[in-house]
Amino acid sequence: MSTLPFRSHHIPWLFVAGFGVVIAVNAVMIWFAVGSFSGLYSDHARERGLHYNSIVAEQRSRDALHWQVDTKWLPETARLMLSVTGADGKPPAGARVSAELVRPAEKRPPLPVALGDLGDGRFAAYVDLPARGNWDLDIIVEAGDRHFALTKRMFLR
C-alpha cells in the first residue's frame, strides 16, 4: 500500500513534464521556421501586386517572342551552359544574357553569373557554388528593345 501514494503523487507531474517537452519542442520549431525563410521571393512583393496587370502584360509580350533558353550544368567542370533560340530556331541577333543563381529556401544574396558569349546563341560561365542543391537560375535575355525573362529550377551538385 505504500507504493500507491507514491505513484499517485508523481503522475500529475509526469503529465506536466510531458506537456512541457511538447511545448518546448514546438517553440524551438516555430523559432527556426520564422527565422529561416520569410516566404517572400521578392523584396518588393507589395509593389508587384499593385502593378499586377502591367506585369502580366509584360510577361505576355515576352511569351509572344517564343524564345527558348536551354541550360546545362556540367558538375565536373563547374560550368553552366546556356543556349538561346528564337521562334525560328536561330539565335536572336545581338542577344545579351545576364543571369544570377538564387537559393529558393535561404536568405542568401543572389550569386551573379558572368556569362561569356561563345557565339551562335551559346553562353557559358564557370560558377563557384557555395552550396550544392536546388538553385533558381534567373535569366534575362535582351536583343535590341526586346526583353525575355525566365526562371529555371536546377539541382546543382
DSSP file (Angstrom, degrees, kcal/mol; ACC not computed):
  #  RESIDUE AA STRUCTURE BP1 BP2  ACC     N-H-->O    O-->H-N    N-H-->O    O-->H-N    TCO  KAPPA ALPHA  PHI   PSI    X-CA   Y-CA   Z-CA
    1    1 A M              0   0    0      0, 0.0     3,-0.5     0, 0.0     0, 0.0   0.000 360.0 360.0 360.0 -20.7    0.0    0.0    0.0
    2    2 A S     >  +     0   0    0      1,-0.2     4,-0.8     2,-0.2     0, 0.0   0.740 360.0  59.1 -72.7 -20.3    2.9    2.4    0.4
    3    3 A T  H  > S+     0   0    0      1,-0.2     4,-2.2     2,-0.2    -1,-0.2   0.773  93.2  66.9 -78.4 -25.2    3.6    2.4   -3.3
    4    4 A L  H  > S+     0   0    0     -3,-0.5     4,-2.5     1,-0.2     5,-0.2   0.939 101.8  44.3 -63.7 -48.6    0.1    3.6   -4.3
    5    5 A P  H  > S+     0   0    0      0, 0.0     4,-1.5     0, 0.0    -1,-0.2   0.867 111.7  55.5 -64.4 -32.3    0.5    7.1   -2.7
    6    6 A F  H  X S+     0   0    0     -4,-0.8     4,-1.2     2,-0.2    -2,-0.2   0.935 111.7  42.6 -63.3 -45.7    4.0    7.4   -4.2
    7    7 A R  H >X S+     0   0    0     -4,-2.2     4,-1.9     1,-0.2     3,-0.6   0.936 113.0  51.2 -65.2 -48.1    2.6    6.7   -7.8
    8    8 A S  H 3< S+     0   0    0     -4,-2.5    -1,-0.2     1,-0.3    -2,-0.2   0.778 107.4  55.0 -64.6 -24.8   -0.4    8.9   -7.4
    9    9 A H  H 3< S+     0   0    0     -4,-1.5     4,-0.4    -5,-0.2    -1,-0.3   0.839 113.6  39.1 -75.9 -33.3    1.9   11.8   -6.2
   10   10 A H  H <X S+     0   0    0     -4,-1.2     4,-1.8    -3,-0.6    -2,-0.2   0.688  95.7  79.7 -92.1 -20.3    4.1   11.6   -9.3
   11   11 A I  H  X S+     0   0    0     -4,-1.9     4,-1.7     1,-0.2     3,-0.2   0.907  92.5  48.9 -60.4 -46.0    1.5   11.0  -12.1
   12   12 A P  H  > S+     0   0    0      0, 0.0     4,-2.0     0, 0.0    -1,-0.2   0.886 110.9  51.9 -61.3 -35.5    0.3   14.6  -12.4
   13   13 A W  H  > S+     0   0    0     -4,-0.4     4,-2.5     1,-0.2    -2,-0.2   0.815 104.4  56.5 -71.7 -28.5    3.9   15.8  -12.6
   14   14 A L  H  X S+     0   0    0     -4,-1.8     4,-2.4    -3,-0.2    -1,-0.2   0.896 107.8  48.6 -66.3 -39.0    4.6   13.4  -15.4
   15   15 A F  H  X S+     0   0    0     -4,-1.7     4,-2.5     2,-0.2     5,-0.2   0.920 111.7  49.1 -64.3 -42.9    1.8   14.9  -17.4
   16   16 A V  H  X S+     0   0    0     -4,-2.0     4,-2.2     1,-0.2    -2,-0.2   0.922 112.5  48.0 -62.1 -44.4    3.1   18.4  -16.7
   17   17 A A  H  X S+     0   0    0     -4,-2.5     4,-2.2     2,-0.2    -1,-0.2   0.903 111.0  51.2 -64.2 -41.2    6.6   17.3  -17.8
   18   18 A G  H  X S+     0   0    0     -4,-2.4     4,-2.1     1,-0.2    -2,-0.2   0.928 112.0  45.5 -62.2 -46.0    5.3   15.7  -20.9
   19   19 A F  H  X S+     0   0    0     -4,-2.5     4,-2.5     1,-0.2    -1,-0.2   0.860 110.0  56.4 -65.8 -33.9    3.4   18.8  -21.9
   20   20 A G  H  X S+     0   0    0     -4,-2.2     4,-2.4    -5,-0.2    -2,-0.2   0.905 107.2  48.2 -62.6 -41.7    6.4   20.9  -21.1
   21   21 A V  H  X S+     0   0    0     -4,-2.2     4,-2.5     2,-0.2     5,-0.2   0.929 111.8  49.3 -64.3 -45.0    8.6   18.9  -23.5
   22   22 A V  H  X S+     0   0    0     -4,-2.1     4,-2.3     1,-0.2    -2,-0.2   0.919 112.9  47.1 -60.7 -44.3    5.9   19.2  -26.3
   23   23 A I  H  X S+     0   0    0     -4,-2.5     4,-2.3     2,-0.2    -1,-0.2   0.900 112.1  50.2 -65.2 -41.4    5.7   23.0  -25.7
   24   24 A A  H  X S+     0   0    0     -4,-2.4     4,-2.2     2,-0.2    -2,-0.2   0.919 111.4  47.7 -64.3 -43.5    9.5   23.4  -25.7
   25   25 A V  H  X S+     0   0    0     -4,-2.5     4,-2.3     1,-0.2    -2,-0.2   0.925 113.0  48.6 -64.4 -44.0    9.9   21.4  -29.0
   26   26 A N  H  X S+     0   0    0     -4,-2.3     4,-2.4    -5,-0.2    -1,-0.2   0.891 109.7  52.7 -62.6 -39.7    7.1   23.4  -30.7
   27   27 A A  H  X S+     0   0    0     -4,-2.3     4,-2.2     2,-0.2    -1,-0.2   0.912 110.1  47.8 -63.2 -42.5    8.6   26.7  -29.5
   28   28 A V  H  X S+     0   0    0     -4,-2.2     4,-2.2     2,-0.2    -2,-0.2   0.913 112.1  49.4 -64.5 -42.4   12.0   25.7  -31.0
   29   29 A M  H  X S+     0   0    0     -4,-2.3     4,-2.4     2,-0.2    -2,-0.2   0.891 111.3  49.2 -65.4 -39.4   10.4   24.6  -34.3
   30   30 A I  H  X S+     0   0    0     -4,-2.4     4,-2.6     2,-0.2     5,-0.3   0.908 109.7  52.2 -64.8 -41.6    8.5   27.9  -34.5
   31   31 A W  H  X S+     0   0    0     -4,-2.2     4,-1.8     1,-0.2    -2,-0.2   0.919 112.4  44.8 -61.6 -44.2   11.6   29.9  -33.8
   32   32 A F  H  X S+     0   0    0     -4,-2.2     4,-1.3     2,-0.2    -2,-0.2   0.903 113.6  50.5 -65.8 -41.0   13.5   28.1  -36.6
   33   33 A A  H  X S+     0   0    0     -4,-2.4     4,-1.1     1,-0.2    -2,-0.2   0.909 113.6  43.4 -65.8 -42.9   10.6   28.4  -39.1
   34   34 A V  H  < S+     0   0    0     -4,-2.6    -1,-0.2     1,-0.2    -2,-0.2   0.860 118.2  45.0 -72.0 -34.9   10.2   32.2  -38.5
   35   35 A G  H  < S+     0   0    0     -4,-1.8    -1,-0.2    -5,-0.3    -2,-0.2   0.624 109.6  53.8 -84.9 -12.9   13.9   32.9  -38.6
   36   36 A S  H  < S+     0   0    0     -4,-1.3    71,-0.4     1,-0.3     2,-0.4   0.889 115.1  10.5 -95.1 -40.1   14.9   30.8  -41.6
   37   37 A F     <  -     0   0    0     -4,-1.1    -1,-0.3    -5,-0.2    68,-0.0  -0.972  49.1-157.8-147.8 125.6   12.6   31.9  -44.6
   38   38 A S        -     0   0    0     -2,-0.4     3,-0.1     2,-0.2    -1,-0.1   0.709  39.8-124.7 -75.7 -20.1   10.2   34.8  -44.9
   39   39 A G  S    S+     0   0    0      1,-0.3     2,-0.5     2,-0.0    -1,-0.1   0.330  74.2 117.9  90.7  -7.9    8.2   33.2  -47.6
   40   40 A L        -     0   0    0      1,-0.1    -1,-0.3     3,-0.0    -2,-0.2  -0.809  43.8-172.1 -96.6 131.7    8.7   36.1  -49.9
   41   41 A Y  S    S+     0   0    0     -2,-0.5     2,-0.4    -3,-0.1    -1,-0.1   0.765  76.0  46.7 -87.4 -29.1   10.5   35.6  -53.2
   42   42 A S    >   -     0   0    0      1,-0.1     3,-0.7     0, 0.0    -1,-0.1  -0.881  68.9-144.0-116.3 145.1   10.7   39.3  -54.0
   43   43 A D  T 3  S+     0   0    0     -2,-0.4     3,-0.2     1,-0.2    -1,-0.1   0.659 104.9  48.9 -75.6 -15.5   11.7   42.2  -51.7
   44   44 A H  T 3>  +     0   0    0      1,-0.2     4,-2.2     2,-0.1    -1,-0.2  -0.329  66.6 139.4-119.1  48.4    9.0   44.3  -53.5
   45   45 A A  H <> S+     0   0    0     -3,-0.7     4,-2.0     1,-0.2    -1,-0.2   0.873  72.3  51.5 -63.7 -38.8    6.0   42.0  -53.3
   46   46 A R  H  > S+     0   0    0      2,-0.2     4,-2.1     1,-0.2    -1,-0.2   0.933 110.5  47.6 -65.5 -45.3    3.5   44.7  -52.5
   47   47 A E  H  > S+     0   0    0      1,-0.2     4,-1.6     2,-0.2    -2,-0.2   0.896 111.2  51.5 -63.3 -39.9    4.6   46.9  -55.4
   48   48 A R  H  < S+     0   0    0     -4,-2.2    -1,-0.2     1,-0.2     7,-0.2   0.890 109.4  51.0 -63.1 -38.0    4.4   44.0  -57.8
   49   49 A G  H >< S+     0   0    0     -4,-2.0     3,-1.2     1,-0.2    -2,-0.2   0.880 107.8  51.8 -66.6 -37.5    0.9   43.2  -56.5
   50   50 A L  H 3< S+     0   0    0     -4,-2.1     3,-0.2     1,-0.3    -1,-0.2   0.819 116.7  40.2 -68.0 -29.8   -0.2   46.8  -57.1
   51   51 A H  T 3X S+     0   0    0     -4,-1.6     4,-2.0     1,-0.2    -1,-0.3  -0.087  78.0 129.9-107.6  33.0    1.2   46.7  -60.7
   52   52 A Y  H <>  +     0   0    0     -3,-1.2     4,-2.5     1,-0.2     5,-0.2   0.888  68.1  52.4 -56.9 -46.0    0.0   43.2  -61.4
   53   53 A N  H  > S+     0   0    0     -3,-0.2     4,-2.1     1,-0.2    -1,-0.2   0.890 110.5  47.0 -63.3 -40.1   -1.8   44.0  -64.7
   54   54 A S  H  > S+     0   0    0     -3,-0.2     4,-2.2     2,-0.2    -1,-0.2   0.869 111.6  51.8 -69.7 -34.2    1.3   45.6  -66.2
   55   55 A I  H  X S+     0   0    0     -4,-2.0     4,-2.2    -7,-0.2    -2,-0.2   0.906 110.1  48.7 -66.9 -40.8    3.5   42.7  -65.1
   56   56 A V  H  X S+     0   0    0     -4,-2.5     4,-2.2     2,-0.2    -2,-0.2   0.901 110.8  50.9 -64.3 -40.7    1.1   40.2  -66.7
   57   57 A A  H  X S+     0   0    0     -4,-2.1     4,-2.0     2,-0.2    -2,-0.2   0.898 109.8  50.2 -64.4 -40.3    1.1   42.3  -69.9
   58   58 A E  H  X S+     0   0    0     -4,-2.2     4,-2.1     1,-0.2    -2,-0.2   0.923 110.6  49.5 -62.0 -44.1    4.9   42.4  -69.9
   59   59 A Q  H  X S+     0   0    0     -4,-2.2     4,-2.7     1,-0.2    -2,-0.2   0.884 109.1  52.2 -64.9 -37.6    5.0   38.6  -69.5
   60   60 A R  H  X S+     0   0    0     -4,-2.2     4,-1.8     2,-0.2    -1,-0.2   0.896 109.0  49.7 -65.2 -38.9    2.6   38.1  -72.3
   61   61 A S  H  X S+     0   0    0     -4,-2.0     4,-0.5     2,-0.2    -1,-0.2   0.871 112.1  48.8 -67.7 -34.7    4.7   40.2  -74.6
   62   62 A R  H >< S+     0   0    0     -4,-2.1     3,-1.2     1,-0.2     4,-0.5   0.920 110.4  50.5 -66.5 -43.9    7.8   38.1  -73.6
   63   63 A D  H >< S+     0   0    0     -4,-2.7     3,-1.2     1,-0.3    -2,-0.2   0.830 101.0  63.9 -63.8 -31.1    5.9   34.9  -74.2
   64   64 A A  H 3< S+     0   0    0     -4,-1.8    -1,-0.3     1,-0.3    -2,-0.2   0.714  90.9  66.3 -67.0 -19.4    4.9   36.1  -77.6
   65   65 A L  T << S-     0   0    0     -3,-1.2    22,-0.6    -4,-0.5    -1,-0.3   0.797  91.3-149.9 -69.1 -27.8    8.6   36.1  -78.6
   66   66 A H    <   +     0   0    0     -3,-1.2     2,-0.2    -4,-0.5    -3,-0.1   0.848  32.7 165.7  57.8  38.1    8.6   32.3  -78.3
   67   67 A W        -     0   0    0     -5,-0.5     2,-0.4    19,-0.1    19,-0.2  -0.583  24.1-149.3 -80.7 148.6   12.3   32.4  -77.3
   68   68 A Q  E     -A   85   0A   0     17,-2.9    17,-2.4    -2,-0.2     2,-0.5  -0.962   8.7-165.7-119.9 136.2   13.8   29.2  -75.8
   69   69 A V  E     -A   84   0A   0     -2,-0.4     2,-0.4    15,-0.2    15,-0.2  -0.981   6.5-167.4-122.0 118.4   16.6   29.0  -73.3
   70   70 A D  E     -A   83   0A   0     13,-2.6    13,-2.1    -2,-0.5     2,-0.3  -0.888   6.5-164.4-106.0 136.1   18.2   25.7  -72.7
   71   71 A T  E     -A   82   0A   0     -2,-0.4     2,-0.3    11,-0.2    11,-0.2  -0.888   9.6-176.7-121.0 150.2   20.5   25.2  -69.7
   72   72 A K  E     -A   81   0A   0      9,-2.3     9,-3.2    -2,-0.3     2,-0.5  -0.973  11.8-153.8-147.0 131.5   23.0   22.5  -68.9
   73   73 A W  E     -A   80   0A   0     -2,-0.3     7,-0.2     7,-0.2    82,-0.0  -0.918   2.2-162.8-106.9 127.3   25.1   22.2  -65.8
   74   74 A L  E >>> -A   79   0A   0      5,-2.9     5,-1.8    -2,-0.5     3,-1.0  -0.868   6.0-174.2-108.8  96.1   28.5   20.3  -66.0
   75   75 A P  T 345S+     0   0    0      0, 0.0     3,-0.2     0, 0.0    -1,-0.1   0.808  77.8  62.2 -65.8 -29.8   29.4   19.4  -62.4
   76   76 A E  T 345S+     0   0    0      1,-0.2    -2,-0.0     3,-0.1     0, 0.0   0.785 120.2  25.1 -68.3 -24.7   32.8   18.0  -63.2
   77   77 A T  T <45S-     0   0    0     -3,-1.0    -1,-0.2     2,-0.1     3,-0.1   0.372 102.2-124.2-115.7   1.7   34.0   21.4  -64.5
   78   78 A A  T  <5 +     0   0    0     -4,-1.0    49,-2.7     1,-0.2     2,-0.4   0.898  62.0 148.3  53.8  44.1   31.6   23.7  -62.6
   79   79 A R  E   < -AB  74 126A   0     -5,-1.8    -5,-2.9    47,-0.2     2,-0.5  -0.912  39.8-154.3-116.1 135.7   30.4   25.1  -65.9
   80   80 A L  E     -AB  73 125A   0     45,-3.2    45,-1.8    -2,-0.4     2,-0.4  -0.930  13.2-164.1-108.0 126.2   27.0   26.5  -66.7
   81   81 A M  E     -AB  72 124A   0     -9,-3.2    -9,-2.3    -2,-0.5     2,-0.4  -0.915   7.7-178.5-113.8 137.0   26.0   26.4  -70.4
   82   82 A L  E     -AB  71 123A   0     41,-2.9    41,-3.0    -2,-0.4     2,-0.4  -0.981   7.3-170.1-130.9 144.7   23.1   28.3  -71.9
   83   83 A S  E     -AB  70 122A   0    -13,-2.1   -13,-2.6    -2,-0.4     2,-0.5  -0.999   7.3-159.2-133.9 138.0   21.7   28.4  -75.5
   84   84 A V  E     +A   69   0A   0     37,-2.8     2,-0.4    -2,-0.4   -15,-0.2  -0.955  12.0 176.8-119.4 129.0   19.1   30.9  -76.7
   85   85 A T  E     -A   68   0A   0    -17,-2.4   -17,-2.9    -2,-0.5     5,-0.1  -0.970  18.4-137.3-130.4 149.0   17.0   30.3  -79.8
   86   86 A G    >   -     0   0    0      4,-3.5     3,-1.6    -2,-0.4   -20,-0.1  -0.159  44.4 -81.3 -89.0-171.7   14.2   32.4  -81.3
   87   87 A A  T 3  S+     0   0    0    -22,-0.6   -21,-0.1     1,-0.3   -20,-0.1   0.782 130.7  54.5 -63.4 -27.7   10.9   31.3  -82.7
   88   88 A D  T 3  S-     0   0    0      2,-0.2    -1,-0.3     1,-0.0   -21,-0.1   0.409 120.0-108.0 -87.6   2.6   12.6   30.5  -86.0
   89   89 A G  S <  S+     0   0    0     -3,-1.6    -2,-0.1     1,-0.3   -22,-0.0   0.378  88.2 107.8  87.9  -4.7   15.2   28.2  -84.3
   90   90 A K  S    S-     0   0    0     -5,-0.1    -4,-3.5     1,-0.1    -1,-0.3  -0.725  80.0 -96.8-102.8 155.0   18.0   30.7  -84.8
   91   91 A P        -     0   0    0      0, 0.0    -6,-0.2     0, 0.0     2,-0.1  -0.436  46.4-100.7 -68.6 143.7   19.6   32.8  -82.0
   92   92 A P    >   -     0   0    0      0, 0.0     3,-1.4     0, 0.0     2,-0.1  -0.420  46.0-102.2 -62.8 137.1   18.2   36.3  -81.7
   93   93 A A  T 3  S+     0   0    0      1,-0.3    -3,-0.0    -2,-0.1     0, 0.0  -0.399 100.6   3.1 -65.3 130.8   20.6   38.8  -83.3
   94   94 A G  T 3  S+     0   0    0      1,-0.2    50,-0.4    -2,-0.1    -1,-0.3   0.754  87.9 176.4  68.7  26.3   22.8   40.7  -80.8
   95   95 A A    <   -     0   0    0     -3,-1.4     2,-0.4    48,-0.2    48,-0.2  -0.402  13.5-165.6 -68.6 136.9   21.4   38.8  -77.8
   96   96 A R  E     -D  142   0B   0     46,-3.0    46,-2.9    -2,-0.1     2,-0.4  -0.976   5.6-159.3-119.9 137.6   22.9   39.6  -74.4
   97   97 A V  E     +D  141   0B   0     -2,-0.4     2,-0.4    44,-0.2    18,-0.3  -0.958  11.4 179.9-122.9 133.7   22.3   37.3  -71.5
   98   98 A S  E     +D  140   0B   0     42,-2.5    42,-2.8    -2,-0.4     2,-0.3  -0.966  11.9 173.0-126.2 149.7   22.6   38.0  -67.8
   99   99 A A  E     -DE 139 113B   0     14,-0.7    14,-2.3    -2,-0.4     2,-0.3  -0.988  15.5-169.8-152.4 156.7   21.9   35.5  -65.1
  100  100 A E  E     -DE 138 112B   0     38,-1.7    38,-2.7    -2,-0.3     2,-0.4  -0.989  21.5-128.5-148.0 149.2   22.1   35.0  -61.3
  101  101 A L  E     -DE 137 111B   0     10,-2.9    10,-3.3    -2,-0.3     2,-0.4  -0.835  24.3-171.9 -99.9 134.0   21.6   32.0  -59.1
  102  102 A V  E     -D  136   0B   0     34,-2.7    34,-3.3    -2,-0.4    -2,-0.0  -0.987  24.0-130.8-127.6 132.2   19.2   32.3  -56.1
  103  103 A R    >   -     0   0    0     -2,-0.4     3,-1.0     5,-0.3     5,-0.3  -0.732  19.3-149.1 -78.2 122.2   18.8   29.7  -53.3
  104  104 A P  T 3  S+     0   0    0      0, 0.0    -1,-0.1     0, 0.0    31,-0.1   0.739  89.8  32.0 -69.1 -22.1   15.0   29.2  -53.1
  105  105 A A  T 3  S+     0   0    0     29,-0.2     2,-0.4   -68,-0.0    30,-0.0   0.125 106.6  76.4-124.1  22.7   14.8   28.5  -49.4
  106  106 A E  S <  S-     0   0    0     -3,-1.0     2,-1.6     2,-0.1    -3,-0.1  -0.976  74.9-125.5-133.1 147.5   17.7   30.5  -47.9
  107  107 A K        +     0   0    0    -71,-0.4   -70,-0.0    -2,-0.4    -2,-0.0  -0.680  64.2 133.3 -86.3  83.3   18.2   34.2  -47.1
  108  108 A R        -     0   0    0     -2,-1.6    -5,-0.3    -5,-0.3    -2,-0.1  -0.990  62.4-105.0-133.4 138.8   21.4   34.4  -49.2
  109  109 A P        -     0   0    0      0, 0.0    -6,-0.1     0, 0.0    -2,-0.0  -0.313  50.4 -90.6 -63.0 149.7   22.2   37.2  -51.7
  110  110 A P        -     0   0    0      0, 0.0    -8,-0.2     0, 0.0   -10,-0.0  -0.257  35.1-126.9 -59.6 147.7   21.9   36.1  -55.3
  111  111 A L  E     -E  101   0B   0    -10,-3.3   -10,-2.9    -3,-0.1     2,-0.1  -0.870  23.8-135.7 -98.8 109.3   25.1   34.7  -56.9
  112  112 A P  E     -E  100   0B   0      0, 0.0     2,-0.5     0, 0.0   -12,-0.2  -0.371  11.6-147.7 -67.6 144.7   25.8   36.7  -60.1
  113  113 A V  E     -E   99   0B   0    -14,-2.3     2,-1.2    14,-0.1   -14,-0.7  -0.959   2.5-149.1-115.9 117.1   26.8   34.5  -63.1
  114  114 A A        -     0   0    0     -2,-0.5     2,-0.4    12,-0.3    12,-0.3  -0.723  21.2-162.5 -88.3  96.6   29.3   36.1  -65.5
  115  115 A L        -     0   0    0     -2,-1.2     2,-0.4   -18,-0.3    10,-0.2  -0.653   5.2-150.3 -86.2 131.0   28.3   34.6  -68.9
  116  116 A G  E     -C  124   0A   0      8,-3.6     8,-2.0    -2,-0.4     2,-0.6  -0.816  20.6-119.0 -98.1 141.2   30.7   34.7  -71.8
  117  117 A D  E     +C  123   0A   0     -2,-0.4     6,-0.2     6,-0.2     3,-0.1  -0.689  28.0 179.7 -82.4 118.2   29.4   34.8  -75.3
  118  118 A L  E     -     0   0A   0      4,-2.8     5,-0.2    -2,-0.6    -1,-0.1   0.460  47.4-112.8 -93.5  -3.9   30.5   31.7  -77.3
  119  119 A G  E >  S+C  122   0A   0      3,-0.8     3,-1.4     1,-0.0    -1,-0.2  -0.017  91.8  64.4  89.3 161.2   28.7   32.8  -80.4
  120  120 A D  T 3  S-     0   0    0      1,-0.3     3,-0.1    -3,-0.1   -36,-0.1   0.814 131.3 -57.3  57.2  34.9   25.7   31.3  -82.2
  121  121 A G  T 3  S+     0   0    0      1,-0.3   -37,-2.8   -38,-0.1     2,-0.4   0.639 106.6 127.4  76.4  14.2   23.4   31.9  -79.2
  122  122 A R  E <   +BC  83 119A   0     -3,-1.4    -4,-2.8   -39,-0.2    -3,-0.8  -0.861  32.8 179.8-109.2 141.0   25.5   30.0  -76.8
  123  123 A F  E     -BC  82 117A   0    -41,-3.0   -41,-2.9    -2,-0.4     2,-0.3  -0.964   2.1-174.1-136.7 151.2   26.8   31.3  -73.5
  124  124 A A  E     +BC  81 116A   0     -8,-2.0    -8,-3.6    -2,-0.3     2,-0.3  -0.989   4.8 178.8-147.3 154.2   28.9   29.8  -70.7
  125  125 A A  E     -B   80   0A   0    -45,-1.8   -45,-3.2    -2,-0.3     2,-0.5  -0.990  27.7-127.4-152.6 146.9   30.2   30.6  -67.2
  126  126 A Y  E     -B   79   0A   0    -12,-0.3     2,-0.5    -2,-0.3   -12,-0.3  -0.856  31.1-162.3 -91.8 132.1   32.3   29.0  -64.5
  127  127 A V        -     0   0    0    -49,-2.7     2,-1.1    -2,-0.5   -14,-0.1  -0.968  16.6-152.7-124.0 124.3   30.4   29.1  -61.2
  128  128 A D        -     0   0    0     -2,-0.5    -2,-0.0     2,-0.0   -49,-0.0  -0.793  25.5-151.8 -92.7  95.4   31.9   28.6  -57.8
  129  129 A L        -     0   0    0     -2,-1.1     3,-0.1     1,-0.2    -2,-0.0  -0.497  14.9-159.3 -73.2 129.0   28.9   27.2  -55.9
  130  130 A P  S    S+     0   0    0      0, 0.0     2,-0.3     0, 0.0    -1,-0.2   0.723  80.9   9.9 -76.7 -19.8   28.9   27.9  -52.2
  131  131 A A  S    S-     0   0    0      2,-0.1     2,-0.2    -3,-0.0    25,-0.1  -0.987  74.1-124.5-155.9 147.4   26.5   25.0  -51.6
  132  132 A R        +     0   0    0     -2,-0.3     2,-0.3    -3,-0.1    25,-0.2  -0.511  64.7  60.9 -87.0 161.8   25.1   22.1  -53.6
  133  133 A G  E    S+ F   0 156B   0     23,-3.3    23,-2.9    -2,-0.2     2,-0.3  -0.884  88.0   1.6 127.8-156.0   21.4   21.5  -54.1
  134  134 A N  E     + F   0 155B   0     -2,-0.3     2,-0.3    21,-0.2   -29,-0.2  -0.532  60.2 172.1 -75.9 132.7   18.4   23.4  -55.5
  135  135 A W  E     - F   0 154B   0     19,-3.0    19,-3.3    -2,-0.3     2,-0.5  -0.979  28.7-134.7-135.3 147.3   19.0   26.7  -57.1
  136  136 A D  E     -DF 102 153B   0    -34,-3.3   -34,-2.7    -2,-0.3     2,-0.8  -0.926  17.3-151.6-100.3 126.2   16.8   29.1  -59.2
  137  137 A L  E     -DF 101 152B   0     15,-3.5    15,-2.2    -2,-0.5     2,-0.6  -0.877   7.3-159.6-100.0 108.8   18.6   30.4  -62.3
  138  138 A D  E     -DF 100 151B   0    -38,-2.7   -38,-1.7    -2,-0.8     2,-0.4  -0.810  14.8-171.9 -90.9 118.3   17.1   33.8  -63.1
  139  139 A I  E     -DF  99 150B   0     11,-3.4    11,-2.4    -2,-0.6     2,-0.4  -0.913  14.1-171.8-117.7 135.2   17.9   34.6  -66.8
  140  140 A I  E     -DF  98 149B   0    -42,-2.8   -42,-2.5    -2,-0.4     2,-0.5  -0.993   5.5-168.0-126.1 124.3   17.3   37.8  -68.7
  141  141 A V  E     -DF  97 148B   0      7,-3.3     7,-2.4    -2,-0.4     2,-0.4  -0.944   5.6-173.9-112.2 128.6   17.8   37.8  -72.5
  142  142 A E  E     +DF  96 147B   0    -46,-2.9   -46,-3.0    -2,-0.5     2,-0.3  -0.983  12.6 168.6-124.5 133.6   18.0   41.2  -74.3
  143  143 A A  E >   - F   0 146B   0      3,-2.2     3,-1.8    -2,-0.4     2,-0.3  -0.869  70.0 -48.7-142.4 105.8   18.2   41.7  -78.0
  144  144 A G  T 3  S-     0   0    0    -50,-0.4   -50,-0.0    -2,-0.3     0, 0.0  -0.542 122.4 -21.6  67.0-126.5   17.6   45.3  -79.1
  145  145 A D  T 3  S+     0   0    0     -2,-0.3     2,-0.4    -3,-0.1    -1,-0.3   0.309 116.9 101.2 -97.5   8.2   14.4   46.6  -77.4
  146  146 A R  E <   -F  143   0B   0     -3,-1.8    -3,-2.2     2,-0.0     2,-0.4  -0.780  51.8-169.5 -97.3 137.3   13.1   43.1  -76.7
  147  147 A H  E     -F  142   0B   0     -2,-0.4     2,-0.4    -5,-0.2    -5,-0.2  -0.969   6.8-173.9-128.1 141.5   13.5   41.5  -73.3
  148  148 A F  E     -F  141   0B   0     -7,-2.4    -7,-3.3    -2,-0.4     2,-0.4  -0.996   4.7-169.3-136.8 128.4   12.8   37.9  -72.2
  149  149 A A  E     +F  140   0B   0     -2,-0.4     2,-0.3    -9,-0.2    -9,-0.2  -0.935  10.1 168.4-121.9 143.5   12.9   36.7  -68.6
  150  150 A L  E     -F  139   0B   0    -11,-2.4   -11,-3.4    -2,-0.4     2,-0.5  -0.993  20.8-153.8-152.7 143.0   12.9   33.2  -67.3
  151  151 A T  E     -F  138   0B   0     -2,-0.3     2,-0.4   -13,-0.2   -13,-0.2  -0.990  14.8-172.2-120.6 128.3   13.5   31.3  -64.1
  152  152 A K  E     -F  137   0B   0    -15,-2.2   -15,-3.5    -2,-0.5     2,-0.5  -0.971  18.6-137.5-120.8 134.1   14.6   27.7  -64.1
  153  153 A R  E     +F  136   0B   0     -2,-0.4     2,-0.4   -17,-0.2   -17,-0.2  -0.784  31.2 178.8 -88.1 127.9   14.9   25.5  -61.1
  154  154 A M  E     -F  135   0B   0    -19,-3.3   -19,-3.0    -2,-0.5     2,-0.7  -0.966  30.8-138.0-131.9 145.8   18.1   23.4  -61.2
  155  155 A F  E     -F  134   0B   0     -2,-0.4     2,-0.5   -21,-0.2   -21,-0.2  -0.916  29.8-169.1-100.9 110.5   19.7   20.8  -58.9
  156  156 A L  E      F  133   0B   0    -23,-2.9   -23,-3.3    -2,-0.7    -2,-0.0  -0.872 360.0 360.0-107.1 129.6   23.4   21.7  -58.9
  157  157 A R              0   0    0     -2,-0.5    -1,-0.1   -25,-0.2   -25,-0.1   0.348 360.0 360.0-124.9 360.0   26.0   19.4  -57.4
